[in-house]
Amino acid sequence: MPTRRTFVQSLAAATTAPMIAAPMRTGIRVEDVSFNFEDIQYRAPYKFGGTAVDRATLLNVTCTVRSRGGKVAKGFASMPLGNVWAFPSRTLPYDGTLNAMKELAKRMGPITAGYKEFGHPVDINTALEPVYMKAAAEVSEALKLAAPIPKLCMLVTASPFDSAIHDAFGKLHERNCYATYGPDLMVNDLSTYLGPLFKKEYLNRYILQKPRQQVNLYHSVGGSDSLTADQITKPLTDGLPETLADWIRYNGLHHIKIKLQGDEVKWDIERVVGIDRIANQTRPEVDWRYCVDFNERCPNVEYLLEFLRKVKEQTPKGFDRIEYIEQPTARDLKADNKNLMHQAAKLRPVVIDESLTDVEALLLAREIGYTGIALKACKGQSQAMLMAAAGQKYKMFLCVQDLSCPGASLVHSAGIASHVPGVSGIEANSRQYLPVANEAWKDKFPGVFVVKDGVMKTGGLTGIGLGVVPA
């Protein structure tokens, strides 16, 4: 298997040749891009990573493309900007990081519309990504930000532009996006993006053309969510559940994602033990599965190992139900590379999330012991597909995670989860925190937005493009 060093060396050796080969007749060119922002208030605050979030701003992008023969198609994608997660800052307030992402989006629109080479969407994104990073640096300087816009933030802002191009490409060829990743439509094989180990392989080797019929739903329990009725300080009385037991019954749950704090091991242990107790009491017949997510707040790997050891002592069955651990320590793996995950990964898969910004980051994560990948629509369709291929080649644990994606972005996320083999489940918490943004979508995609047996019914995600809106 390649190391991060050999991958970087292979890229350096390839710099004398163009990254994008001469486009085939099937390629498309971007003609026009438009976008808008949409603000949504949360039903209740969602606490993760030590911060409670109570609002979201969606970036909605429409992209028009043209083929060499003059055929035109229009694509659409949407994504929450998720600035608290993508651009955490100790110096900038919420509006400061959100404004930076908005300003970056305003630059990305013309940059994307101005790219006039023909190609496959993955190649277009490959060419545009360094230009987007340059724009992020320019915005950071123009706004005099105390810290520059990080790459993860750039990816989240760029994601609906990239995904809208994939949507348009599928519509132009009258195919579902997941049927556009073979050599009949792609110029380059995967070695162009993932290194020589992938020579003569294409994405269609790793992507299902038809969706799985259903995907397990991970219900998220935020850091401030009420587990029991006596913990509710301000009832919402809006007809939706307000305790964990009620959510379990309401959605027929069997998978739970547990948001932990990472700064008080006693609290984290008690949280898992309490959730396991409620889950088992509410549905004792269920083979429960949990994900524990620290959102990179564990100070070190020793904290994680102590947590796992004490959870096993207090609830052996609860420990057995932990399916995987998500990003326990800091996202800057180069600066934090002494927190080796090998020992923890012997107990459960340890999944890279915030740190996963490119192939080099993935290879570094593998070197220090990470054994799983969180695929996310919010990093763009191109990256999600490439990381899905890499994860399967390296035999890594795969899951699909959320950014409180509502509406079109949730359909997109469900599409990824249903078309990538081996995905364990999908987190989809907008039904908990942004249900108002999902109302208009329930009749269009009832299997995705109406959950009654703990799964998303995804077999119907067969429309052309991303399958979100008509051609």
MIGUKE-251562 format. One record per residue (C-alpha): residue in three letters; z, y, x. Coordinates in steps of 0.02 Angstrom, whole numbers, plus 50000, padded with zeros to 5 digits. Layout:
<nodes>
+------+-------+-------+-------+
: rest :    pz :    py :    px :
+------+-------+-------+-------+
:  Ala :     Z :     Y :     X :
...
+------+-------+-------+-------+
</nodes>
This chain:
<nodes>
+------+-------+-------+-------+
: rest :    pz :    py :    px :
+------+-------+-------+-------+
:  Met : 50000 : 50000 : 50000 :
:  Pro : 49961 : 50176 : 50064 :
:  Thr : 50098 : 50293 : 50121 :
:  Arg : 50105 : 50478 : 50086 :
:  Arg : 50052 : 50510 : 50267 :
:  Thr : 49897 : 50400 : 50257 :
:  Phe : 49849 : 50479 : 50091 :
:  Val : 49861 : 50655 : 50163 :
:  Gln : 49760 : 50598 : 50315 :
:  Ser : 49626 : 50524 : 50202 :
:  Leu : 49613 : 50688 : 50108 :
:  Ala : 49599 : 50784 : 50271 :
:  Ala : 49459 : 50669 : 50328 :
:  Ala : 49367 : 50700 : 50165 :
:  Thr : 49369 : 50890 : 50176 :
:  Thr : 49198 : 50890 : 50262 :
:  Ala : 49121 : 50816 : 50104 :
:  Pro : 49121 : 50899 : 49933 :
:  Met : 49262 : 50842 : 49818 :
:  Ile : 49144 : 50839 : 49671 :
:  Ala : 48981 : 50744 : 49687 :
:  Ala : 48819 : 50804 : 49611 :
:  Pro : 48851 : 50798 : 49423 :
:  Met : 48763 : 50672 : 49314 :
:  Arg : 48663 : 50722 : 49162 :
:  Thr : 48817 : 50678 : 49059 :
:  Gly : 48920 : 50820 : 49134 :
:  Ile : 48972 : 50974 : 49039 :
:  Arg : 48994 : 51158 : 49083 :
:  Val : 49125 : 51273 : 49011 :
:  Glu : 49045 : 51408 : 48904 :
:  Asp : 49192 : 51499 : 48826 :
:  Val : 49382 : 51491 : 48814 :
:  Ser : 49499 : 51573 : 48690 :
:  Phe : 49686 : 51553 : 48667 :
:  Asn : 49838 : 51618 : 48576 :
:  Phe : 50027 : 51603 : 48579 :
:  Glu : 50132 : 51539 : 48434 :
:  Asp : 50321 : 51558 : 48424 :
:  Ile : 50432 : 51430 : 48336 :
:  Gln : 50619 : 51428 : 48308 :
:  Tyr : 50714 : 51267 : 48334 :
:  Arg : 50806 : 51188 : 48189 :
:  Ala : 50956 : 51166 : 48306 :
:  Pro : 50978 : 51197 : 48492 :
:  Tyr : 50926 : 51058 : 48610 :
:  Lys : 51034 : 51046 : 48766 :
:  Phe : 50962 : 50968 : 48924 :
:  Gly : 50982 : 51006 : 49108 :
:  Gly : 51137 : 51107 : 49069 :
:  Thr : 51042 : 51230 : 48958 :
:  Ala : 51027 : 51243 : 48769 :
:  Val : 50852 : 51288 : 48706 :
:  Asp : 50828 : 51359 : 48531 :
:  Arg : 50646 : 51415 : 48527 :
:  Ala : 50472 : 51368 : 48586 :
:  Thr : 50310 : 51458 : 48622 :
:  Leu : 50151 : 51358 : 48599 :
:  Leu : 49994 : 51395 : 48699 :
:  Asn : 49845 : 51349 : 48590 :
:  Val : 49677 : 51337 : 48679 :
:  Thr : 49500 : 51320 : 48613 :
:  Cys : 49362 : 51280 : 48736 :
:  Thr : 49174 : 51277 : 48706 :
:  Val : 49067 : 51170 : 48822 :
:  Arg : 48881 : 51140 : 48842 :
:  Ser : 48782 : 50991 : 48909 :
:  Arg : 48631 : 51005 : 49023 :
:  Gly : 48524 : 50972 : 48871 :
:  Gly : 48599 : 51117 : 48777 :
:  Lys : 48715 : 51022 : 48659 :
:  Val : 48874 : 51119 : 48619 :
:  Ala : 49047 : 51056 : 48571 :
:  Lys : 49214 : 51139 : 48545 :
:  Gly : 49382 : 51066 : 48600 :
:  Phe : 49561 : 51109 : 48558 :
:  Ala : 49731 : 51074 : 48635 :
:  Ser : 49906 : 51143 : 48616 :
:  Met : 50064 : 51133 : 48719 :
:  Pro : 50238 : 51211 : 48719 :
:  Leu : 50258 : 51317 : 48875 :
:  Gly : 50431 : 51240 : 48902 :
:  Asn : 50484 : 51371 : 49028 :
:  Val : 50666 : 51314 : 49039 :
:  Trp : 50605 : 51145 : 49103 :
:  Ala : 50449 : 51199 : 49197 :
:  Phe : 50519 : 51355 : 49279 :
:  Pro : 50709 : 51344 : 49291 :
:  Ser : 50783 : 51500 : 49370 :
:  Arg : 50956 : 51563 : 49414 :
:  Thr : 50894 : 51742 : 49425 :
:  Leu : 50763 : 51761 : 49288 :
:  Pro : 50812 : 51760 : 49103 :
:  Tyr : 50722 : 51655 : 48974 :
:  Asp : 50601 : 51795 : 48931 :
:  Gly : 50566 : 51825 : 49115 :
:  Thr : 50502 : 51649 : 49150 :
:  Leu : 50413 : 51642 : 48982 :
:  Asn : 50325 : 51806 : 49019 :
:  Ala : 50270 : 51740 : 49189 :
:  Met : 50191 : 51588 : 49105 :
:  Lys : 50105 : 51697 : 48976 :
:  Glu : 50034 : 51809 : 49112 :
:  Leu : 49974 : 51656 : 49206 :
:  Ala : 49889 : 51589 : 49048 :
:  Lys : 49801 : 51757 : 49027 :
:  Arg : 49726 : 51733 : 49200 :
:  Met : 49686 : 51550 : 49175 :
:  Gly : 49579 : 51586 : 49022 :
:  Pro : 49448 : 51689 : 49116 :
:  Ile : 49460 : 51575 : 49269 :
:  Thr : 49420 : 51423 : 49161 :
:  Ala : 49281 : 51512 : 49067 :
:  Gly : 49208 : 51572 : 49231 :
:  Tyr : 49188 : 51399 : 49306 :
:  Lys : 49003 : 51360 : 49281 :
:  Glu : 48977 : 51195 : 49372 :
:  Phe : 48929 : 51042 : 49270 :
:  Gly : 49046 : 50893 : 49282 :
:  His : 49168 : 50772 : 49203 :
:  Pro : 49332 : 50852 : 49142 :
:  Val : 49432 : 50767 : 49281 :
:  Asp : 49316 : 50844 : 49411 :
:  Ile : 49324 : 51014 : 49328 :
:  Asn : 49513 : 51008 : 49332 :
:  Thr : 49510 : 50950 : 49514 :
:  Ala : 49406 : 51103 : 49559 :
:  Leu : 49509 : 51225 : 49456 :
:  Glu : 49684 : 51169 : 49505 :
:  Pro : 49689 : 51261 : 49674 :
:  Val : 49618 : 51416 : 49589 :
:  Tyr : 49756 : 51405 : 49459 :
:  Met : 49886 : 51392 : 49598 :
:  Lys : 49813 : 51547 : 49680 :
:  Ala : 49827 : 51637 : 49513 :
:  Ala : 50009 : 51581 : 49500 :
:  Ala : 50045 : 51658 : 49670 :
:  Glu : 49958 : 51820 : 49616 :
:  Val : 50060 : 51829 : 49456 :
:  Ser : 50220 : 51798 : 49554 :
:  Glu : 50178 : 51942 : 49669 :
:  Ala : 50120 : 52058 : 49530 :
:  Leu : 50280 : 52030 : 49430 :
:  Lys : 50386 : 52037 : 49588 :
:  Leu : 50471 : 51873 : 49543 :
:  Ala : 50623 : 51826 : 49647 :
:  Ala : 50550 : 51650 : 49664 :
:  Pro : 50366 : 51604 : 49650 :
:  Ile : 50297 : 51510 : 49502 :
:  Pro : 50316 : 51325 : 49548 :
:  Lys : 50176 : 51199 : 49537 :
:  Leu : 50255 : 51109 : 49389 :
:  Cys : 50252 : 51273 : 49293 :
:  Met : 50069 : 51297 : 49339 :
:  Leu : 50029 : 51122 : 49275 :
:  Val : 50115 : 51151 : 49109 :
:  Thr : 50025 : 51317 : 49083 :
:  Ala : 49858 : 51241 : 49133 :
:  Ser : 49878 : 51083 : 49030 :
:  Pro : 49803 : 51142 : 48864 :
:  Phe : 49652 : 51214 : 48956 :
:  Asp : 49621 : 51047 : 49042 :
:  Ser : 49655 : 50946 : 48885 :
:  Ala : 49542 : 51056 : 48777 :
:  Ile : 49399 : 51019 : 48898 :
:  His : 49432 : 50831 : 48881 :
:  Asp : 49432 : 50853 : 48692 :
:  Ala : 49267 : 50946 : 48696 :
:  Phe : 49189 : 50819 : 48815 :
:  Gly : 49233 : 50676 : 48699 :
:  Lys : 49163 : 50769 : 48549 :
:  Leu : 49002 : 50811 : 48639 :
:  His : 48976 : 50627 : 48679 :
:  Glu : 49040 : 50576 : 48507 :
:  Arg : 49175 : 50465 : 48581 :
:  Asn : 49362 : 50457 : 48585 :
:  Cys : 49423 : 50532 : 48750 :
:  Tyr : 49489 : 50365 : 48807 :
:  Ala : 49312 : 50294 : 48801 :
:  Thr : 49246 : 50429 : 48921 :
:  Tyr : 49326 : 50366 : 49081 :
:  Gly : 49199 : 50238 : 49142 :
:  Pro : 49057 : 50251 : 49270 :
:  Asp : 48931 : 50290 : 49134 :
:  Leu : 49010 : 50463 : 49114 :
:  Met : 49112 : 50488 : 49273 :
:  Val : 49028 : 50537 : 49436 :
:  Asn : 49167 : 50492 : 49556 :
:  Asp : 49270 : 50336 : 49570 :
:  Leu : 49459 : 50347 : 49581 :
:  Ser : 49463 : 50352 : 49771 :
:  Thr : 49410 : 50535 : 49756 :
:  Tyr : 49576 : 50578 : 49676 :
:  Leu : 49696 : 50437 : 49722 :
:  Gly : 49642 : 50378 : 49894 :
:  Pro : 49541 : 50235 : 49969 :
:  Leu : 49643 : 50097 : 49886 :
:  Phe : 49551 : 50143 : 49724 :
:  Lys : 49374 : 50134 : 49794 :
:  Lys : 49244 : 50076 : 49666 :
:  Glu : 49374 : 50083 : 49526 :
:  Tyr : 49362 : 50197 : 49375 :
:  Leu : 49490 : 50254 : 49248 :
:  Asn : 49424 : 50135 : 49115 :
:  Arg : 49500 : 49992 : 49216 :
:  Tyr : 49672 : 50061 : 49177 :
:  Ile : 49648 : 50142 : 49006 :
:  Leu : 49630 : 50054 : 48837 :
:  Gln : 49478 : 50112 : 48740 :
:  Lys : 49564 : 50066 : 48577 :
:  Pro : 49745 : 50118 : 48544 :
:  Arg : 49888 : 49998 : 48524 :
:  Gln : 49944 : 49981 : 48344 :
:  Gln : 50119 : 50047 : 48377 :
:  Val : 50231 : 50119 : 48512 :
:  Asn : 50420 : 50115 : 48520 :
:  Leu : 50498 : 50285 : 48480 :
:  Tyr : 50639 : 50349 : 48590 :
:  His : 50756 : 50460 : 48489 :
:  Ser : 50832 : 50597 : 48597 :
:  Val : 51017 : 50636 : 48592 :
:  Gly : 51038 : 50809 : 48669 :
:  Gly : 51189 : 50860 : 48768 :
:  Ser : 51262 : 50959 : 48623 :
:  Asp : 51205 : 50849 : 48478 :
:  Ser : 51340 : 50791 : 48358 :
:  Leu : 51368 : 50604 : 48363 :
:  Thr : 51487 : 50597 : 48215 :
:  Ala : 51522 : 50704 : 48062 :
:  Asp : 51686 : 50771 : 48131 :
:  Gln : 51590 : 50848 : 48278 :
:  Ile : 51480 : 50956 : 48165 :
:  Thr : 51540 : 51136 : 48175 :
:  Lys : 51399 : 51216 : 48075 :
:  Pro : 51312 : 51101 : 47949 :
:  Leu : 51125 : 51129 : 47933 :
:  Thr : 51111 : 51055 : 47757 :
:  Asp : 50921 : 51051 : 47767 :
:  Gly : 50896 : 50872 : 47709 :
:  Leu : 50875 : 50799 : 47883 :
:  Pro : 51006 : 50693 : 47972 :
:  Glu : 51145 : 50780 : 48068 :
:  Thr : 51233 : 50634 : 48152 :
:  Leu : 51170 : 50493 : 48262 :
:  Ala : 51211 : 50359 : 48134 :
:  Asp : 51113 : 50453 : 48001 :
:  Trp : 50962 : 50470 : 48117 :
:  Ile : 50970 : 50284 : 48156 :
:  Arg : 50962 : 50240 : 47972 :
:  Tyr : 50835 : 50377 : 47931 :
:  Asn : 50707 : 50321 : 48061 :
:  Gly : 50757 : 50138 : 48082 :
:  Leu : 50790 : 50172 : 48266 :
:  His : 50809 : 50045 : 48406 :
:  His : 50774 : 50154 : 48560 :
:  Ile : 50881 : 50304 : 48612 :
:  Lys : 50859 : 50431 : 48752 :
:  Ile : 51027 : 50498 : 48810 :
:  Lys : 51033 : 50671 : 48890 :
:  Leu : 51173 : 50678 : 49018 :
:  Gln : 51252 : 50821 : 49115 :
:  Gly : 51259 : 50757 : 49294 :
:  Asp : 51407 : 50867 : 49339 :
:  Glu : 51552 : 50773 : 49257 :
:  Val : 51542 : 50585 : 49275 :
:  Lys : 51683 : 50552 : 49151 :
:  Trp : 51589 : 50647 : 49015 :
:  Asp : 51426 : 50558 : 49054 :
:  Ile : 51508 : 50387 : 49046 :
:  Glu : 51599 : 50426 : 48883 :
:  Arg : 51437 : 50491 : 48808 :
:  Val : 51345 : 50329 : 48842 :
:  Val : 51491 : 50221 : 48785 :
:  Gly : 51507 : 50324 : 48624 :
:  Ile : 51323 : 50317 : 48584 :
:  Asp : 51318 : 50129 : 48616 :
:  Arg : 51466 : 50104 : 48500 :
:  Ile : 51385 : 50203 : 48359 :
:  Ala : 51217 : 50118 : 48382 :
:  Asn : 51294 : 49945 : 48379 :
:  Gln : 51402 : 49984 : 48228 :
:  Thr : 51258 : 50060 : 48130 :
:  Arg : 51130 : 49923 : 48167 :
:  Pro : 51219 : 49775 : 48248 :
:  Glu : 51066 : 49665 : 48226 :
:  Val : 50958 : 49773 : 48340 :
:  Asp : 50913 : 49735 : 48520 :
:  Trp : 50952 : 49912 : 48576 :
:  Arg : 50865 : 49999 : 48722 :
:  Tyr : 50922 : 50160 : 48806 :
:  Cys : 50852 : 50285 : 48930 :
:  Val : 50977 : 50393 : 49023 :
:  Asp : 50908 : 50561 : 49080 :
:  Phe : 51004 : 50674 : 49198 :
:  Asn : 50865 : 50804 : 49212 :
:  Glu : 50891 : 50807 : 49402 :
:  Arg : 51073 : 50866 : 49390 :
:  Cys : 51161 : 50725 : 49484 :
:  Pro : 51224 : 50801 : 49647 :
:  Asn : 51180 : 50643 : 49741 :
:  Val : 51136 : 50460 : 49718 :
:  Glu : 51318 : 50410 : 49741 :
:  Tyr : 51357 : 50499 : 49576 :
:  Leu : 51224 : 50393 : 49490 :
:  Leu : 51288 : 50231 : 49564 :
:  Glu : 51467 : 50271 : 49512 :
:  Phe : 51405 : 50311 : 49336 :
:  Leu : 51312 : 50146 : 49322 :
:  Arg : 51459 : 50046 : 49391 :
:  Lys : 51584 : 50121 : 49269 :
:  Val : 51468 : 50107 : 49119 :
:  Lys : 51450 : 49922 : 49159 :
:  Glu : 51639 : 49905 : 49169 :
:  Gln : 51671 : 49991 : 49002 :
:  Thr : 51524 : 49922 : 48903 :
:  Pro : 51433 : 49776 : 48984 :
:  Lys : 51315 : 49759 : 48835 :
:  Gly : 51283 : 49946 : 48837 :
:  Phe : 51239 : 49937 : 49021 :
:  Asp : 51119 : 49793 : 48989 :
:  Arg : 51033 : 49900 : 48858 :
:  Ile : 50987 : 50037 : 48983 :
:  Glu : 50800 : 50013 : 49006 :
:  Tyr : 50774 : 50149 : 49137 :
:  Ile : 50847 : 50302 : 49224 :
:  Glu : 50751 : 50466 : 49224 :
:  Gln : 50748 : 50590 : 49370 :
:  Pro : 50931 : 50586 : 49422 :
:  Thr : 50927 : 50709 : 49569 :
:  Ala : 50839 : 50870 : 49621 :
:  Arg : 50652 : 50888 : 49593 :
:  Asp : 50611 : 50950 : 49769 :
:  Leu : 50592 : 50780 : 49850 :
:  Lys : 50543 : 50850 : 50020 :
:  Ala : 50705 : 50950 : 50029 :
:  Asp : 50809 : 50815 : 49946 :
:  Asn : 50735 : 50660 : 50030 :
:  Lys : 50905 : 50591 : 50084 :
:  Asn : 50946 : 50541 : 49905 :
:  Leu : 50869 : 50368 : 49918 :
:  Met : 50850 : 50275 : 49754 :
:  His : 50824 : 50098 : 49821 :
:  Gln : 50998 : 50037 : 49776 :
:  Ala : 50995 : 50112 : 49602 :
:  Ala : 50818 : 50046 : 49572 :
:  Lys : 50882 : 49869 : 49601 :
:  Leu : 50987 : 49894 : 49445 :
:  Arg : 50862 : 49985 : 49335 :
:  Pro : 50692 : 50069 : 49355 :
:  Val : 50714 : 50248 : 49418 :
:  Val : 50579 : 50359 : 49345 :
:  Ile : 50504 : 50515 : 49425 :
:  Asp : 50478 : 50659 : 49304 :
:  Glu : 50504 : 50840 : 49359 :
:  Ser : 50452 : 50796 : 49537 :
:  Leu : 50285 : 50721 : 49488 :
:  Thr : 50157 : 50858 : 49518 :
:  Asp : 50022 : 50766 : 49616 :
:  Val : 49979 : 50604 : 49705 :
:  Glu : 50069 : 50655 : 49865 :
:  Ala : 50230 : 50681 : 49765 :
:  Leu : 50209 : 50509 : 49688 :
:  Leu : 50190 : 50425 : 49856 :
:  Leu : 50341 : 50518 : 49925 :
:  Ala : 50442 : 50465 : 49772 :
:  Arg : 50395 : 50284 : 49803 :
:  Glu : 50449 : 50298 : 49985 :
:  Ile : 50623 : 50356 : 49935 :
:  Gly : 50645 : 50223 : 49802 :
:  Tyr : 50577 : 50283 : 49635 :
:  Thr : 50500 : 50139 : 49539 :
:  Gly : 50437 : 50220 : 49378 :
:  Ile : 50328 : 50362 : 49313 :
:  Ala : 50352 : 50475 : 49162 :
:  Leu : 50180 : 50518 : 49095 :
:  Lys : 50171 : 50686 : 49006 :
:  Ala : 50036 : 50774 : 48907 :
:  Cys : 50113 : 50938 : 48966 :
:  Lys : 50046 : 50908 : 49142 :
:  Gly : 49869 : 50892 : 49077 :
:  Gln : 49759 : 50750 : 49019 :
:  Ser : 49680 : 50732 : 49191 :
:  Gln : 49845 : 50706 : 49280 :
:  Ala : 49911 : 50590 : 49144 :
:  Met : 49760 : 50477 : 49163 :
:  Leu : 49764 : 50476 : 49354 :
:  Met : 49951 : 50443 : 49361 :
:  Ala : 49931 : 50304 : 49232 :
:  Ala : 49805 : 50220 : 49347 :
:  Ala : 49914 : 50244 : 49502 :
:  Gly : 50069 : 50180 : 49413 :
:  Gln : 49981 : 50020 : 49361 :
:  Lys : 49906 : 49991 : 49532 :
:  Tyr : 50078 : 50011 : 49613 :
:  Lys : 50159 : 49904 : 49477 :
:  Met : 50277 : 50043 : 49423 :
:  Phe : 50375 : 50060 : 49260 :
:  Leu : 50284 : 50176 : 49138 :
:  Cys : 50346 : 50282 : 48994 :
:  Val : 50283 : 50435 : 48901 :
:  Gln : 50399 : 50585 : 48891 :
:  Asp : 50403 : 50740 : 48786 :
:  Leu : 50417 : 50929 : 48799 :
:  Ser : 50476 : 50942 : 48618 :
:  Cys : 50291 : 50928 : 48576 :
:  Pro : 50251 : 50970 : 48393 :
:  Gly : 50090 : 50957 : 48294 :
:  Ala : 49933 : 50938 : 48399 :
:  Ser : 50029 : 50912 : 48560 :
:  Leu : 50126 : 50767 : 48484 :
:  Val : 49964 : 50683 : 48427 :
:  His : 49899 : 50707 : 48604 :
:  Ser : 50058 : 50631 : 48679 :
:  Ala : 50050 : 50484 : 48558 :
:  Gly : 49870 : 50457 : 48610 :
:  Ile : 49921 : 50439 : 48792 :
:  Ala : 50063 : 50319 : 48747 :
:  Ser : 49949 : 50209 : 48643 :
:  His : 49805 : 50201 : 48768 :
:  Val : 49901 : 50164 : 48929 :
:  Pro : 49943 : 49979 : 48951 :
:  Gly : 50125 : 49938 : 48985 :
:  Val : 50203 : 50099 : 48920 :
:  Ser : 50380 : 50058 : 48864 :
:  Gly : 50393 : 50193 : 48732 :
:  Ile : 50371 : 50375 : 48687 :
:  Glu : 50498 : 50514 : 48670 :
:  Ala : 50455 : 50626 : 48522 :
:  Asn : 50595 : 50745 : 48478 :
:  Ser : 50503 : 50884 : 48385 :
:  Arg : 50545 : 50790 : 48223 :
:  Gln : 50728 : 50828 : 48267 :
:  Tyr : 50716 : 51005 : 48333 :
:  Leu : 50551 : 51082 : 48271 :
:  Pro : 50514 : 50991 : 48107 :
:  Val : 50437 : 51148 : 48029 :
:  Ala : 50296 : 51140 : 48156 :
:  Asn : 50255 : 50961 : 48103 :
:  Glu : 50243 : 50986 : 47915 :
:  Ala : 50056 : 51022 : 47911 :
:  Trp : 50021 : 50865 : 48013 :
:  Lys : 50113 : 50733 : 47912 :
:  Asp : 49971 : 50697 : 47791 :
:  Lys : 49841 : 50692 : 47932 :
:  Phe : 49939 : 50574 : 48045 :
:  Pro : 50078 : 50493 : 47942 :
:  Gly : 50103 : 50354 : 48068 :
:  Val : 50146 : 50481 : 48203 :
:  Phe : 50248 : 50605 : 48102 :
:  Val : 50337 : 50491 : 47977 :
:  Val : 50443 : 50362 : 48067 :
:  Lys : 50534 : 50229 : 47966 :
:  Asp : 50550 : 50076 : 48077 :
:  Gly : 50582 : 50150 : 48248 :
:  Val : 50399 : 50150 : 48301 :
:  Met : 50251 : 50267 : 48296 :
:  Lys : 50103 : 50188 : 48208 :
:  Thr : 49962 : 50236 : 48327 :
:  Gly : 49821 : 50120 : 48278 :
:  Gly : 49734 : 50261 : 48184 :
:  Leu : 49716 : 50374 : 48336 :
:  Thr : 49531 : 50335 : 48352 :
:  Gly : 49449 : 50503 : 48314 :
:  Ile : 49326 : 50581 : 48435 :
:  Gly : 49392 : 50686 : 48577 :
:  Leu : 49582 : 50687 : 48582 :
:  Gly : 49573 : 50644 : 48398 :
:  Val : 49677 : 50795 : 48350 :
:  Val : 49555 : 50903 : 48251 :
:  Pro : 49379 : 50872 : 48183 :
:  Ala : 49225 : 50908 : 48290 :
+------+-------+-------+-------+
</nodes>
